[in-house]
Amino acid sequence: MDFSKDESLYNSLLLSLYLITPLTLLPLQFLSAPYGKHSRPGWGPTIPAPLAWFLMESPTLWLTSLLFPLGRFRSHPLSLFAFSLYLLHYTHRTIIYPLRLFLSTKPTSPVPILIATLAFSFNLLNGYVQSRSLSHYADYSATWPWPGYLWARVVIGTLIFLWGMKVNISSDRVLLRLKEEAKGGYKIPRGGWFELVSCPNYMGEMAEWLGWTVLTWSPAALGFFLYTFANLGPRARAHRRWYREKFGDEYPASRKAIVPFVY
């Protein structure tokens, strides 16, 4: 298959990534996706959470790995480095995180097949856009404003990404441990970034894609970051509201949802 003439498809899907961002943000102001803390009946058949996470995140590994080698910049050092960070995140999210759910002594609520299908579809779209952007459509020949600008951007973006991934993974571990301690129920998370926000795991993931945007400096990466906020921001607010309703005054009112002191 000749991927050298797919610019029209790439541009259409890139535009779609920007269009679905507000279409995701608006309904999530009023409706929480029915999985995890917000699981509820009425959304059709479900599948176990570990299997759902593996299946719906899988395009980020197999699709991107198929497409990336077909790009003209597949051997460019910056392209390879950025792609390695992308794979690092999604190897954890697609394989390691579902394994932790599977091995947990307290099973996680099942995920509706509808939700898993929507997430799978997004990862198909986004995986295509990100892999083609990095390996084929990115501009690696730009003249930078001053000496060292590119390296400063790469270093800053990478540090933000790695910090975000650390926060994301460590926060998920805390939440899984608390669920086991509560014997399948819930306890108020405490310590670290949990003292400032209700969802430091989501904050960390947002930071990852912000750093990745700084590193790659592409419309595709920016679209991904904006969509991540549109998806996780409202869910973090729903989590904060859920904690307040469940624990009342015991839950610290000063904690924001996802951005310390702001949101």
Secondary structure, 3 states (H helix, E strand, C coil): CCHHHCHHHHHHHHHHHHHHHHHHHHHHCCCCCCCHHHCCCCCCCEECHHHHHHHHHCHHHHHHHHHHHHCCCCCCHHHHHHHHHHHHHHHHHHHHHHHHHHHCCCCCCCEEHHHHHHHHHHHHHHHHHHHHHHHHHCCCCCCCCCCCHHHHHHHHHHHHHHHHHHHHHHHHHHHHHHHHHCCCCCCCCCCHHHHCECCHHHHHHHHHHHHHHHHHCCHHHHHHHHHHHHHHHHHHHHHHHHHHHHHHHHCCCCCECCCCCCC
